[in-house]
Amino acid sequence: MTEVTKEKILSLAQQYALPGYDETQDTEETNASSEQEESTDETPDIKLETAPIDFRFPTTNQSRHCFTRYIEHHRCVAAKGEGALECEKFAKYYRSLCPGEWIERWNEQRENGTFPGPL
């Protein structure tokens, strides 16, 4: 993947004739980086994701989206039971959208029976 990027950089540098660009320096860096890649062990790829676009929440402020996903998760758990795979996607969504402080407060409110949402 880095080789493709380097090739694009080289072609752009050649196309626009960037002043002060030294191609030999770039090839030395490429050789050094390929040696480092070979010596390091394979690390697992980390895939970062957030909730998909929901057209019910078109604005930048995602507070309602967060709250709705939290409620959807707990409704799903109530209907299908704890640990249902279908409910895990909602948990992933609200965890990526909501601040941790809100989640902690809502969990405490649910335990105390004072949660304001419709569960």
N, C-alpha and C positions, 0 to 999 in steps of 0.2 A: 504494500500500500504506500509506503514511503517512497519507493522507487518511482511510482507513478507521479507523485507530487513533485519529486525532484525533476522528473522529465518535463512536467508542465512548467516549472520554474525556469528550467534551462531554455525551453522553447520561447517563453515569454521574454526572457532576457535577451535572447538572440533576435527575436522579432523586433523588440523596441530598442535594441542596442543600448542597454543601461550603462551609463558611465560609471567606471570604477568597478565593474563586475568582473570577478576573476573566476573563470570556469574551473581551473585546476584546483582552487581551494574547495569548491563545491564537491568535486569528485573525491578529494581526500576525505572530506567529512562523510560522504556516502560509504566509502570503504571502511572507515572507522566504525560507523554505526552498524554496518552489516556484520562486522566482527563481534560487536557487543551483543547483537541479537542472537547470534549463534551460540554465544557462551552462556547466556541466561536461560533459565528453565522456562518452559511454557507456563504462563500465568492464565488463569481462567478469565474470560471476558466478562466484564460486569455490564449488565444491561440496565440502564436507568430509564424508567418510564413514569408517566403520570397518567391521570385519568384522560380518557378520550374526550373529544369535543362533544359537548352536549348543547344542542341548540336551544334548550330551555334557559340557558345562562349565557347570553351573547356578550355581556359586558366584561370589562377587565376585572372588576371586582368579583371574586369567586367565593365570597363568604356563603352565599345561599347554596352554591353548588356543593361546597364542603359539607354544610349542614344536611342537605338532602341526601348525599351519599352516606353520611353517618346514619341517618334514619333508615335508609334503604338496607344497609347492612344489618342493623339490629332487627328490622322487620323480617328479613330473610332468615336470620338465625332463629327468631321466634317461630317461624313457620316450618323450617326444615331441620332445625336442631343444630346444636353446637358442632362446629367442625365440618359443616357442609361445604363442599368444594365450590358450589355455585355462589356462596356468600363471600368467599375469599376475594373475589374480584372487587366487590364493593368495599371491603376492608382496605384493600390496596389503594383504591381510589381515594377514600377519605383520608388515609394516612399520608398520601402524597399532596393533598390539597389543604388539609387543616393544620394549623399550628398545634404543636404538642400540648401546649397549655390548655387549649380549648378541649381537646380530647380528654385530658385528665379531669377537667372540671365537669364535662358532660358525663363521664363515667361515674364520678362521685355523685352527681345529681341523680343518675339512674339508680344507683345503689340506695340513695336516701329517699327515692320516690318523688323527687321534686323536679324531674327533667321536664322542660316546657314543651317538648316536641311530641307529636303523635306516634307512639310506638304501639 
